[in-house]
Structure formats: structure tokens, C-alpha cells
């Protein structure tokens, strides 16, 4: 009986010494970022039907023409966007000046009946 109690007692203290320490003084380092250097090709059933993409070599002139066309397209798109923004700003400016912040023009009352407006802070 004493042997069993002694074995259990020793086993208990041994397990306590190997128990997990929750208060570790070491600061865990975050894992290193994993970058994908090259895309892996997906494996599929019909890969044999796909054609291999070969790098086409272009002359300097061809690359220059392609670059200029890309730049001109980007410039044209930018110009369209700027034109739209300018038109919208002009419209809003007109609305604001014309109606002093109102959606519709305020009513014109005779000078004796004019009220102070909270929106535009003008008597009308």
C-alpha cells in the first residue's frame, strides 16, 4: 500500500514539474512573412490542351509604340474624369449661389413679412 501511495506521490510531483508554464517571460516573435516568389500552376485534367505561353521578344520601336498608346489611353481617361468633376463642381456652385443652399428657390415675401432663414441665414 505504501509503495502505491509513494509511486502516485512521485508521479504527481513529476507531472507538476513538467506541467505547462502559462507565465512565460519570453516574448514570442511573429512568424516571418511568406512571399510567393512564383505562381504555381494549377494541376488539372485538361492541362495537355493548354498552349505554352512563350515570351515574345519585341524591338525597341514596338515597345515604344505600345508604351505611348498606353500613356495616351490613360491620359484620355484622366481627362474625362477631370471634365466630369469640373462639370459637377460647376453645377453645385451654380446651385449654391442661385438658391443659397436651398433645394428650390425660397419664396419672395414683401419686406414687412420676411422671415429669417436658418439654412442660408438671410431674411427672405
For each residue, the residues with C-beta under 8 A, 3 or more apart:
1: 4 5
2: 5 6
3: 6 7
4: 1 7 8
5: 1 2 8 9
6: 2 3 9 10
7: 3 4 10 11
8: 4 5 11 12
9: 5 6 12 13
10: 6 7 13 14
11: 7 8 14 15
12: 8 9 15 16
13: 9 10 16 17
14: 10 11 17 18
15: 11 12 18 19
16: 12 13 19
17: 13 14
18: 14 15
19: 15 16
20:
21: 24
22:
23:
24: 21
25:
26:
27:
28:
29:
30:
31: 34
32:
33:
34: 31
35:
36: 39
37:
38:
39: 36
40:
41: 47
42:
43: 47
44: 47
45:
46: 49 50
47: 41 43 44 50
48:
49: 46
50: 46 47
51:
52:
53:
54:
55:
56:
57:
58: 62 63 66
59: 62 63
60: 63 64
61: 64 65
62: 58 59 65 66
63: 58 59 60 66 67
64: 60 61 67 68
65: 61 62 68 69
66: 58 62 63 69 70
67: 63 64 70 71
68: 64 65 71 72
69: 65 66 72 73
70: 66 67 73 74
71: 67 68 74 75
72: 68 69 75 76
73: 69 70 76 77
74: 70 71 77 78
75: 71 72 78 79
76: 72 73 79 80
77: 73 74 80 81
78: 74 75 81 82
79: 75 76 82 83
80: 76 77 83 84
81: 77 78 84 85
82: 78 79 85 86
83: 79 80 86 87
84: 80 81 87 88
85: 81 82 88 89
86: 82 83 89 90
87: 83 84 90 91
88: 84 85 91 92
89: 85 86 92 93
90: 86 87 93 94
91: 87 88 94 95
92: 88 89 95 96
93: 89 90 96 97
94: 90 91 97 98
95: 91 92 98 99
96: 92 93 99 100 101
97: 93 94 100
98: 94 95 105
99: 95 96 102 103 104 105 106
100: 96 97 106 117 119 120 122
101: 96 119 120
102: 99 105 106 119 120
103: 99
104: 99
105: 98 99 102
106: 99 100 102 117 120 124
107: 124
108: 124
109: 113 114 115 124
110: 113 114
111: 114
112:
113: 109 110
114: 109 110 111 123 124
115: 109 123 124
116: 121 122 123
117: 100 106 120 121 122 123 124
118: 121
119: 100 101 102
120: 100 101 102 106 117 124
121: 116 117 118
122: 100 116 117
123: 114 115 116 117
124: 106 107 108 109 114 115 117 120
